[in-house]
Each structure stands twice: as structure tokens, then as C-alpha cells.
């Protein structure tokens, strides 16, 4: 008996028993749903809502995560939520939230941004909400109807604030990289002010006031 551990063979078997396979003449045709081409049969099964068991959902999502960037993983995750009613959605988001925001977490480490671990969960929920709004124009009031985790306005604001910090830090790095003569080109944004602080003793009173 085939199980999710058998990978694509298992999900192909599910698709061949479904109407989706009718008229398909090539394997690539099997991977197109709603005009969008997917990377794997597992992805197609998820999008078509052919998987009901929570463990199977997790197995499929883990397979998808391994083949996608964090941004693309969020997009696919949101599509699954929008077009299906996955079992145990809150549990799945809690299970995968670190994967959903792996790119954000990496940016925080690279730019020296201190973050409470729980904030990454809020960011994952917020970013999924934005993806859902883009797909189906879903209002904030209807998010809980999809089974999404409910976060408070304060928690959502903390997510937005972190994303803004990351965006500004990356922008500063980009601006400095354009100037090869910039002595702070290879420094993290969080360390630049510290470097200036060390040099304050060499500055005039007027220059010190500008930095402060």
C-alpha cells in the first residue's frame, strides 16, 4: 500500500483516480490547476483539496517547503487555505510558522535585529493574511471563517513593525553598496551608529549634536 512517504508516486495515484486527470496527455498537464503550474503532484493534490487527514497535509506541505523559497511557500500555503478547508489549519500554521518566515528570520540575524520568537508567529499569520487578501479579497472580519489563527491588533502591529525594520535595514545596505568608497559598506546597519559613537570624541560640538 502506498503512503505519503512514497512521495510523488502516492500523490500521482490520488490524481489518477480524480477527474483532474481526464484528458491530460502529459505529466506537466497534471501539474496545472486554475491556470497555475505547480512543482509536484503533492502540490496539486493540496490545491485540489484531495487530502483530508492532518498528517497528510503536513507531509505534503513539508515536501513543498523543501522545494520552494519561503515567499513561494507562503503563496502556496495561502492558495491551499483559499481554495480548500484544510483540517487543523491553526495547528498547521503553528507547526510551519518558522518555515513560512525563514527568509525574514534570516534577514533579522544578518542585520542584528533582536526579535521575540513569538513575533515570528505573528508575522507568519500576518503575511498569510496579506496573501489571502490578494487571492480572494478577503476582509479581516472573514479571516476567522477560514480557520485562521486570531491575533490581536497589537500583535499584528508588532509583525508590521518588524517587517518595516527589516525593509529599512535592507534598504540601508542597498544604498551603501552603491557607493564603493563608503567605509561602512560592509557593516550591518545596527553597528553604524555604534561606530559613529566611538568617533564622537574627534568631532566638533556641532557634528556631535547632529549624530545625537
ChimeraX attribute file (.defattr): number of C-alpha atoms within 10 A of each C-alpha:
attribute: neighborCount
match mode: 1-to-1
recipient: residues
	/A:1	4
	/A:2	10
	/A:3	10
	/A:4	16
	/A:5	11
	/A:6	10
	/A:7	16
	/A:8	16
	/A:9	15
	/A:10	16
	/A:11	23
	/A:12	20
	/A:13	12
	/A:14	17
	/A:15	21
	/A:16	13
	/A:17	10
	/A:18	13
	/A:19	8
	/A:20	18
	/A:21	17
	/A:22	11
	/A:23	9
	/A:24	13
	/A:25	9
	/A:26	9
	/A:27	11
	/A:28	13
	/A:29	14
	/A:30	21
	/A:31	23
	/A:32	17
	/A:33	15
	/A:34	7
	/A:35	7
	/A:36	8
	/A:37	14
	/A:38	18
	/A:39	13
	/A:40	20
	/A:41	25
	/A:42	29
	/A:43	23
	/A:44	24
	/A:45	22
	/A:46	24
	/A:47	22
	/A:48	17
	/A:49	16
	/A:50	17
	/A:51	20
	/A:52	14
	/A:53	12
	/A:54	15
	/A:55	14
	/A:56	17
	/A:57	23
	/A:58	17
	/A:59	15
	/A:60	24
	/A:61	20
	/A:62	14
	/A:63	17
	/A:64	21
	/A:65	18
	/A:66	11
	/A:67	12
	/A:68	13
	/A:69	16
	/A:70	18
	/A:71	16
	/A:72	14
	/A:73	20
	/A:74	25
	/A:75	20
	/A:76	22
	/A:77	23
	/A:78	22
	/A:79	18
	/A:80	21
	/A:81	20
	/A:82	18
	/A:83	14
	/A:84	17
	/A:85	14
	/A:86	21
	/A:87	16
	/A:88	16
	/A:89	17
	/A:90	15
	/A:91	14
	/A:92	16
	/A:93	20
	/A:94	14
	/A:95	13
	/A:96	18
	/A:97	19
	/A:98	18
	/A:99	20
	/A:100	28
	/A:101	23
	/A:102	17
	/A:103	13
	/A:104	21
	/A:105	17
	/A:106	11
	/A:107	18
	/A:108	19
	/A:109	11
	/A:110	15
	/A:111	18
	/A:112	15
	/A:113	16
	/A:114	9
	/A:115	12
	/A:116	7
	/A:117	10
	/A:118	11
	/A:119	16
	/A:120	21
	/A:121	22
	/A:122	24
	/A:123	25
	/A:124	22
	/A:125	25
	/A:126	20
	/A:127	21
	/A:128	22
	/A:129	20
	/A:130	17
	/A:131	20
	/A:132	22
	/A:133	16
	/A:134	12
	/A:135	14
	/A:136	11
	/A:137	11
	/A:138	16
	/A:139	12
	/A:140	11
	/A:141	7
	/A:142	10
	/A:143	15
	/A:144	12
	/A:145	8
	/A:146	15
	/A:147	15
	/A:148	18
	/A:149	16
	/A:150	14
	/A:151	14
	/A:152	9
	/A:153	9
	/A:154	10
	/A:155	17
	/A:156	17
	/A:157	15
	/A:158	16
	/A:159	22
	/A:160	17
	/A:161	13
	/A:162	19
	/A:163	17
	/A:164	12
	/A:165	16
	/A:166	20
	/A:167	13
	/A:168	13
	/A:169	20
	/A:170	18
	/A:171	13
	/A:172	14
	/A:173	17
	/A:174	12
	/A:175	11
	/A:176	18
	/A:177	14
	/A:178	10
	/A:179	11
	/A:180	10
	/A:181	9
	/A:182	11
	/A:183	9
	/A:184	16
	/A:185	18
	/A:186	11
	/A:187	13
	/A:188	17
	/A:189	21
	/A:190	13
	/A:191	13
	/A:192	12
	/A:193	13
	/A:194	10
	/A:195	12
	/A:196	13
	/A:197	13
	/A:198	9
	/A:199	11
	/A:200	15
	/A:201	10
	/A:202	9
	/A:203	12
	/A:204	9
	/A:205	10
	/A:206	8
	/A:207	11
	/A:208	15
	/A:209	10
	/A:210	7
	/A:211	11
	/A:212	8
